Amino acid sequence: MNQKERTIQSKLSYGFADIYGGGSFLIISILYMVFLTDVVKMTPVLAGTIPLIGKIWDAITDPIMGNIADRTQSKFGAKRFYLLIGSVLSGLSFAMLWSTLEGGIMLQYAYYLLMYILFSTAFTIVMVPYNALLPDMIDDYSLRGSYTMYRMIFSAISAIIAGLIPSLIINSFGNHVKQGYLAMGALFGIVFFLSIMVTFFGSWEMSKPVVKKSFYDAFSHSFSVFKNRSFRLYLGIFLFGQGSADFVTGGVIYFLAVVIRRSDYFMAVMASVLLSQLLAMFLYQQVIRNWSKKTPILLGFPLRILATIGLLFFAHENAPLLPIVVLSFIAGIGTAASSVTSYAILADLSDVDQLITTEKRVGIYSGMATFSRKIANGIAIWFTGAILSLFQYNSEALVQKSITVIGVKIMFIAIPIVMMIGTLYFTIKFPIDKGRFEVIQREVRRRQAFDQDLKSTTNFQKEFTQPTDSDRLICEQITGYSYEHLWRLENESI
């Protein structure tokens, strides 16, 4: 094993880019609907269609980006090359999201939709290759988990900064709210650019064969990843877990302003959630090392469900701050678990795909996971706007109607609880742990050696015994294919 792989510097450098990955969409989830409804003065349902359409655009760009990354040859490495070119685009497009445009409602709508699509495209250029980078850096199952933990720690630090600092910047401009949003966007655009560049300079890629099939075939085969049983279950964990957080981050300002009527609680509540997430990252690093990559959710989500139910007892006007902060702190522990588990197991899915198809399509898996995540995020933001409109939210009203209060409670408490229960279900069903992953890797090595016509050599016979019935069953449970139909290139077809 390369000693460079085990250095703290390498782990820190790899994780730095998730300051952008973890922070940019958190700011958007918390503030963009508020920016559109309260500053630009769009109706909530119209504002909510902007991220939804943006995610539909991602349905095209994310799989394309995954295929492009797998087909790219560069002296920087295929994935790192796109970190380099995407860093500038990401910084500029994020700043432009928060600029204001005078004019009619349709002109404004077209402008903010275009800005959102530009930012989303830049995010794809960076994050699809970044999510695919780790399997090309590290082969070891446990060491991948360690790198993921460093990434998640940076994501948690970024979440603290992104959850607290933007509001401070905006509020520092007093009544000049529009200038405050623009200054915030410009500052964070610079921060995100620098974070991506740190990872570019501090990471590396192992050489691997470039995908040689035609681009059309590669793109059309992207959706074959959904035939992989582990990937389908992974999406359940990823989308339900992260989606439960989307409704909370998108609704927290409305919950405090409409239900409790104490907008001044925002900083304390966000600080407690984000601090607990950071502390939980260190805890989960030990949990993954000693148990499995699923354990953080199995421990953290029951706590988060109980804390969310507890908020119902304080979902009334002028509820005391202390219990809300304590419950938010506990909920943050569960929120961190979703990110840790999701990104830790993503790195292992391309190895499963290799057993299915003979190829290791890292970029495609990253692209399809990012695509699915952003579609779900767009639906969550649109649904937030739809709920606000359905329950008659009025940005000009000092006191909202009682039906609006009910709608915000549903959005902030009931929907996340349902999604957390779904996350637990898919986590329990997910079949990969360290021992089973080693079975998959051993089977891949055996089949590679067999294809190279080494089956009659002494080394082959020493290293690769015939798989046991238990090994065959594990391969079938993880892939969703019968053992006899594994290791076939035609499995890439939809």
Buried (B, 14 or more C-beta within 10 A) or exposed (E): EEEEBEEEEBBBBBBBBBBBBBBBBBBBBBBBBBBBBBBBEBBBBBBBBBBBBBBEBBBEBBBBBBBBBBBBEEEBBBBBBBBBBBBBBBBBBBBBBBBBEEEEEEEBBEBBBEBBBBBBBBBBBBBBBBBBBBBBBBEEBEBBBBBBBBBBBBBBBBBBBBBBBBBEBBEEBEEEBBEBBBBBBBBBBEBBBBBBBBBBEBBBBEEEEEBEBEEEEBBBBBEBBBBBBBBBBBBBBBBBBBBBBBBBBBBBBBBBBBBBBBEEBBBBBBBBBBBBBBBBBEBBBEBBEEBBBBBBBBBBBBBBBBBBEBBEEBBEEEBEBEEBBEBBBBBBBBBBBBBBBBBBBBBBBBBBBBBBBBBBBBBBBBBBBBBBBBBBBBBBBBBBBBBBBBBEBEBEEEEBBEEBBEBBBBBBBEBBBEBBBBBBEBBEBBBBBBEBBEBBBBBBEBBEBEEEEBEEEEEBEEEBEEBEEEBBEBBBEBBBBEBEEBBEEEBBEE
